[in-house]
């Protein structure tokens, strides 16, 4: 966050947005993992059950859609905190392959969070709290 010269107030606002979104996004990510497992199980059956597999596909599509919606809404809240210049700098870094927006869904979709206290990368276990 320091790399794009966020003010202390902006840092607090972004942290609040991320913390407020953490539980919902974590739950949605778990839903995606379960739906992926359900789909894999349906595909692994022999013979494959077309109806069950199609239901599993629809379930996974819905789970991913909800996760995308939640992370995009969080991104919008973060964007509202940033100046145009800060936003452009973050987008430029994203194109160069550098760190993405602080806590934005792009970083979460790639498997990691750049905000302290954000959700763990996809596939990593959340520590018990």
VMD Tcl script that draws the C-alpha trace (Angstrom):
set ca {
  {0.00 0.00 0.00}
  {2.89 2.35 0.70}
  {4.12 1.97 -2.87}
  {1.20 3.99 -4.22}
  {1.38 6.64 -1.51}
  {-1.85 5.90 0.28}
  {-2.68 8.24 3.09}
  {-3.23 6.82 6.55}
  {-6.96 7.44 6.13}
  {-6.99 5.55 2.82}
  {-5.10 2.64 4.39}
  {-7.67 2.47 7.19}
  {-10.58 2.65 4.73}
  {-9.13 -0.12 2.56}
  {-8.39 -2.28 5.59}
  {-11.97 -1.81 6.76}
  {-13.34 -2.79 3.34}
  {-11.14 -5.91 3.25}
  {-11.92 -6.90 6.83}
  {-15.65 -6.41 6.25}
  {-15.46 -8.59 3.13}
  {-13.19 -11.29 4.57}
  {-15.81 -13.65 6.08}
  {-18.17 -13.54 3.12}
  {-15.39 -14.06 0.59}
  {-13.87 -16.86 2.66}
  {-17.24 -18.61 2.83}
  {-17.77 -18.17 -0.90}
  {-14.31 -19.53 -1.66}
  {-15.10 -22.58 0.44}
  {-18.33 -22.96 -1.54}
  {-16.34 -22.94 -4.78}
  {-13.98 -25.60 -3.43}
  {-16.93 -27.79 -2.42}
  {-18.60 -27.32 -5.81}
  {-15.36 -28.22 -7.58}
  {-15.09 -31.36 -5.49}
  {-18.73 -32.23 -6.21}
  {-18.12 -31.84 -9.94}
  {-14.97 -33.96 -9.82}
  {-16.88 -36.65 -7.95}
  {-19.66 -36.62 -10.53}
  {-17.14 -36.89 -13.38}
  {-15.30 -39.72 -11.66}
  {-18.38 -41.95 -11.43}
  {-18.63 -44.87 -13.78}
  {-20.85 -44.71 -15.63}
  {-21.10 -40.95 -15.47}
  {-24.54 -39.64 -14.52}
  {-25.31 -36.84 -17.00}
  {-28.02 -35.28 -14.84}
  {-25.89 -35.29 -11.68}
  {-22.90 -33.92 -13.61}
  {-24.95 -31.11 -15.16}
  {-26.32 -30.19 -11.72}
  {-22.76 -30.11 -10.37}
  {-21.68 -27.88 -13.27}
  {-24.51 -25.45 -12.56}
  {-23.67 -25.45 -8.86}
  {-20.02 -24.61 -9.63}
  {-21.00 -21.86 -12.07}
  {-23.27 -20.30 -9.45}
  {-20.61 -20.55 -6.73}
  {-17.96 -18.92 -8.93}
  {-20.40 -16.22 -9.96}
  {-21.17 -15.32 -6.35}
  {-17.46 -15.20 -5.51}
  {-16.77 -12.98 -8.53}
  {-19.64 -10.67 -7.56}
  {-18.43 -10.32 -3.95}
  {-14.81 -9.68 -4.89}
  {-15.82 -7.22 -7.60}
  {-18.04 -5.33 -5.16}
  {-15.12 -5.18 -2.74}
  {-12.92 -3.91 -5.59}
  {-15.43 -1.17 -6.32}
  {-15.33 -0.04 -2.69}
  {-11.53 0.00 -2.78}
  {-11.54 1.93 -6.06}
  {-13.77 4.58 -4.51}
  {-11.05 5.21 -1.90}
  {-8.23 5.67 -4.43}
  {-7.37 8.73 -6.43}
  {-7.24 8.42 -10.22}
  {-3.44 8.55 -10.06}
  {-3.26 5.77 -7.45}
  {-5.64 3.65 -9.50}
  {-3.60 4.12 -12.66}
  {-0.41 3.17 -10.81}
  {-1.95 -0.03 -9.50}
  {-3.29 -0.94 -12.95}
  {0.14 -0.28 -14.45}
  {1.77 -2.61 -11.90}
  {-0.86 -5.23 -12.63}
  {-0.01 -5.13 -16.36}
  {3.70 -5.44 -15.57}
  {3.00 -8.51 -13.47}
  {3.75 -6.74 -10.21}
  {1.55 -6.66 -7.13}
  {-2.10 -6.05 -7.90}
  {-4.52 -3.79 -6.13}
  {-4.34 -4.06 -2.34}
  {-6.65 -6.92 -1.50}
  {-8.51 -6.67 -4.78}
  {-10.09 -9.71 -6.33}
  {-7.43 -9.92 -8.99}
  {-4.90 -10.78 -6.31}
  {-7.34 -13.19 -4.67}
  {-8.25 -14.80 -7.97}
  {-4.57 -15.37 -8.66}
  {-4.31 -17.07 -5.29}
  {-3.00 -14.48 -2.88}
  {-3.86 -11.40 -0.92}
  {-1.64 -8.36 -0.61}
  {-3.52 -7.03 2.40}
  {-2.45 -8.13 5.85}
  {-5.29 -10.09 7.37}
  {-6.88 -10.89 3.99}
  {-7.96 -14.39 3.08}
  {-5.29 -17.01 2.53}
  {-4.30 -17.95 -1.01}
  {-6.64 -20.42 -2.68}
  {-5.79 -23.95 -1.63}
  {-4.12 -22.92 1.63}
  {-5.78 -23.72 4.93}
  {-7.18 -20.90 7.05}
  {-5.63 -21.04 10.54}
  {-8.04 -21.74 13.37}
  {-8.96 -18.57 15.22}
}
mol new
graphics top color blue
foreach p $ca { graphics top sphere $p radius 0.5 }
foreach p [lrange $ca 0 end-1] q [lrange $ca 1 end] { graphics top cylinder $p $q radius 0.2 }
display resetview
